[in-house]
Amino acid sequence: MPLLNDLINLDFGETTNKIIAEYIWIGGSGMDLRSKARTLTGPVNDPSELPLWNFDGSSTGQAPGDDSEVILRPQAIFKDPFRRGNNILVMCDAYTPAGDPIPTNKRFNAAKIFGHPDVVAEEPWFGIEQEYTLLQKHVKWPLDWPVGGFPGPQGPYYCGVGADKSFGRDIVDSHYKACLYAGINISGINGEVMPAQWEFQVGPATGISAGDQLWVARYILERITEIAEVVLSFDPKPIPGDWNGAGAHTNYSTKSMRSDGGIDVIKKAIEKLGLRHKDHIAAYGEGNERRLTGRHETADIHTFSWGVANRGASIRVGRDTEKERKGYFEDRRPASNIDPYIVTSKIVETTILWKP
């Protein structure tokens, strides 16, 4: 429908200074993204310039029907790759009318941890590798897999090229460019080991912005798959059996780790993470026990381990980090359906603030 496309792509900046702000928040399940739009009188560059808004929490599982108003507080602004122009996407968190964070607002506590002077001084950097699976809309089976059947076994698909090896590249490339347009520090993409599974990486990002950027990157991906009529899954093990699961490997460093002699700081941090293994696993995603089996490039969920260049360990230290005796490490335990606010702040709390 050419006229409809013309109207969707209409540049209304020619006739008005008004802009559209899409307010985004996380719904009651902790993984469902919600959004709604409002008109503003002109361009906005800082979240503090944006008005608070509200939504019906009884419709998202976040408030009772007799007291349903939940307040949205803008926290981060991104350019809108769908409407373009001066229009924006706004990442928000949610509060009661009295100003208290609602239980599903995990950003609030994360911001407190990232605001601690000891954490600020360490400038924590994160790079999150978000894996996901593309599913057919009506059968919830991976994209381009034979319905009810399987493609050939894993091997040719990881970073693969060709119609029989790469399923959904148009969606992935659209998402990559849309994130760059939005101002998200997306650092790369690749096809994953299971066909129709892909990965994008967000980072390096400092502190709370890692969570903001990953959530908005997920929102953009949800919107693109909606247009393509494909279902997006963050399930950590969407297909049981001899297929790789989906994770959100979290790469982490602090100022001390990036400085000369940082390897000793890294080793102390890994030791602390080992002491709190169960506590971290509990916060590292629903259904992760189906993924962390000790097979398919994972460590067993019950055992903490680390190693250099070891993709079967809980924590992997890179060869470059070992050689230069400074750098970062990768926590391979988080599942694809993590809340990045919880995971990033928990890693920081354990490695910087916790005194065993």
ChimeraX attribute file (.defattr): number of C-alpha atoms within 10 A of each C-alpha:
attribute: neighborCount
match mode: 1-to-1
recipient: residues
	/A:1	5
	/A:2	7
	/A:3	8
	/A:4	9
	/A:5	9
	/A:6	10
	/A:7	10
	/A:8	11
	/A:9	12
	/A:10	12
	/A:11	13
	/A:12	13
	/A:13	12
	/A:14	7
	/A:15	7
	/A:16	10
	/A:17	12
	/A:18	15
	/A:19	21
	/A:20	20
	/A:21	24
	/A:22	21
	/A:23	23
	/A:24	21
	/A:25	25
	/A:26	23
	/A:27	19
	/A:28	19
	/A:29	11
	/A:30	15
	/A:31	14
	/A:32	12
	/A:33	17
	/A:34	14
	/A:35	16
	/A:36	12
	/A:37	13
	/A:38	10
	/A:39	11
	/A:40	15
	/A:41	10
	/A:42	12
	/A:43	16
	/A:44	16
	/A:45	13
	/A:46	11
	/A:47	16
	/A:48	12
	/A:49	10
	/A:50	16
	/A:51	10
	/A:52	13
	/A:53	15
	/A:54	16
	/A:55	18
	/A:56	16
	/A:57	20
	/A:58	16
	/A:59	13
	/A:60	17
	/A:61	14
	/A:62	23
	/A:63	19
	/A:64	13
	/A:65	12
	/A:66	7
	/A:67	12
	/A:68	19
	/A:69	19
	/A:70	23
	/A:71	23
	/A:72	21
	/A:73	22
	/A:74	23
	/A:75	16
	/A:76	18
	/A:77	24
	/A:78	21
	/A:79	22
	/A:80	22
	/A:81	19
	/A:82	17
	/A:83	19
	/A:84	16
	/A:85	15
	/A:86	17
	/A:87	23
	/A:88	24
	/A:89	26
	/A:90	26
	/A:91	24
	/A:92	24
	/A:93	23
	/A:94	28
	/A:95	20
	/A:96	19
	/A:97	15
	/A:98	8
	/A:99	11
	/A:100	12
	/A:101	18
	/A:102	17
	/A:103	14
	/A:104	17
	/A:105	21
	/A:106	19
	/A:107	22
	/A:108	18
	/A:109	14
	/A:110	22
	/A:111	15
	/A:112	11
	/A:113	21
	/A:114	22
	/A:115	14
	/A:116	12
	/A:117	9
	/A:118	12
	/A:119	20
	/A:120	15
	/A:121	12
	/A:122	18
	/A:123	16
	/A:124	25
	/A:125	22
	/A:126	25
	/A:127	25
	/A:128	28
	/A:129	26
	/A:130	25
	/A:131	26
	/A:132	26
	/A:133	27
	/A:134	25
	/A:135	23
	/A:136	16
	/A:137	16
	/A:138	9
	/A:139	11
	/A:140	15
	/A:141	21
	/A:142	26
	/A:143	21
	/A:144	19
	/A:145	17
	/A:146	10
	/A:147	12
	/A:148	8
	/A:149	8
	/A:150	12
	/A:151	12
	/A:152	12
	/A:153	12
	/A:154	15
	/A:155	12
	/A:156	17
	/A:157	21
	/A:158	17
	/A:159	15
	/A:160	17
	/A:161	13
	/A:162	9
	/A:163	10
	/A:164	14
	/A:165	20
	/A:166	22
	/A:167	23
	/A:168	21
	/A:169	15
	/A:170	10
	/A:171	16
	/A:172	21
	/A:173	13
	/A:174	14
	/A:175	24
	/A:176	21
	/A:177	13
	/A:178	21
	/A:179	25
	/A:180	15
	/A:181	16
	/A:182	22
	/A:183	15
	/A:184	23
	/A:185	20
	/A:186	25
	/A:187	16
	/A:188	12
	/A:189	19
	/A:190	17
	/A:191	23
	/A:192	24
	/A:193	21
	/A:194	24
	/A:195	31
	/A:196	22
	/A:197	27
	/A:198	24
	/A:199	20
	/A:200	23
	/A:201	22
	/A:202	23
	/A:203	21
	/A:204	19
	/A:205	22
	/A:206	18
	/A:207	24
	/A:208	23
	/A:209	22
	/A:210	23
	/A:211	24
	/A:212	22
	/A:213	25
	/A:214	26
	/A:215	21
	/A:216	23
	/A:217	26
	/A:218	20
	/A:219	20
	/A:220	22
	/A:221	20
	/A:222	19
	/A:223	15
	/A:224	20
	/A:225	20
	/A:226	13
	/A:227	10
	/A:228	13
	/A:229	13
	/A:230	20
	/A:231	20
	/A:232	21
	/A:233	20
	/A:234	22
	/A:235	23
	/A:236	27
	/A:237	23
	/A:238	22
	/A:239	14
	/A:240	10
	/A:241	9
	/A:242	11
	/A:243	17
	/A:244	22
	/A:245	31
	/A:246	29
	/A:247	29
	/A:248	29
	/A:249	22
	/A:250	25
	/A:251	21
	/A:252	23
	/A:253	25
	/A:254	24
	/A:255	19
	/A:256	19
	/A:257	24
	/A:258	20
	/A:259	13
	/A:260	13
	/A:261	14
	/A:262	21
	/A:263	23
	/A:264	14
	/A:265	20
	/A:266	25
	/A:267	15
	/A:268	12
	/A:269	19
	/A:270	22
	/A:271	16
	/A:272	18
	/A:273	21
	/A:274	19
	/A:275	13
	/A:276	13
	/A:277	18
	/A:278	15
	/A:279	12
	/A:280	19
	/A:281	18
	/A:282	11
	/A:283	16
	/A:284	23
	/A:285	23
	/A:286	16
	/A:287	14
	/A:288	25
	/A:289	15
	/A:290	15
	/A:291	27
	/A:292	26
	/A:293	16
	/A:294	15
	/A:295	14
	/A:296	15
	/A:297	17
	/A:298	20
	/A:299	23
	/A:300	18
	/A:301	18
	/A:302	13
	/A:303	13
	/A:304	19
	/A:305	17
	/A:306	22
	/A:307	13
	/A:308	15
	/A:309	16
	/A:310	17
	/A:311	17
	/A:312	20
	/A:313	23
	/A:314	28
	/A:315	26
	/A:316	22
	/A:317	24
	/A:318	16
	/A:319	12
	/A:320	13
	/A:321	19
	/A:322	16
	/A:323	10
	/A:324	13
	/A:325	18
	/A:326	22
	/A:327	25
	/A:328	24
	/A:329	25
	/A:330	23
	/A:331	20
	/A:332	23
	/A:333	26
	/A:334	29
	/A:335	29
	/A:336	29
	/A:337	23
	/A:338	22
	/A:339	22
	/A:340	27
	/A:341	23
	/A:342	18
	/A:343	21
	/A:344	25
	/A:345	24
	/A:346	20
	/A:347	19
	/A:348	23
	/A:349	17
	/A:350	19
	/A:351	20
	/A:352	16
	/A:353	14
	/A:354	9
	/A:355	8
	/A:356	7
